[in-house]
Amino acid sequence: MPIKLDTVSTSPRQLLKKAKRLDGKGVPLNELMPSGFIQKHSKFDSLDSLMKASGFNVQTEADFKAIPAEEWNQFIALNTNFDSWHDMLSEAGRLYIHRQLFT
């Protein structure tokens, strides 16, 4: 969903300052996909409950990276409103940036 900048109360200077803070920043998945996002797009209460339901043992970033992409995408497609993990990440990222810039 596009955002009309002329309807935003944040000044261009404030936007630029906030955008610079985001540059190169890594974001933990729990922050990128807060409980409200997960609840809206799946039957789960949180990202942790979604991960547990997947059947994959995810304790570390390395564990997550070791999940076969095809199996993870299939789980996401069957258990969320998204067709793939990429689609889910893209929407979560878009909303995260919006929150950071406009709130």
Buried (B, 14 or more C-beta within 10 A) or exposed (E): EEEEEEEBEBEEEEBEEBEEEEEEEEBEBEEBBBBEBBEEBBEBEBBBBBBEEBEBEBEEEEEBEEBEEEEBBEBBBEBBEBEBBEBBBEBBEEBBBEEBBBE
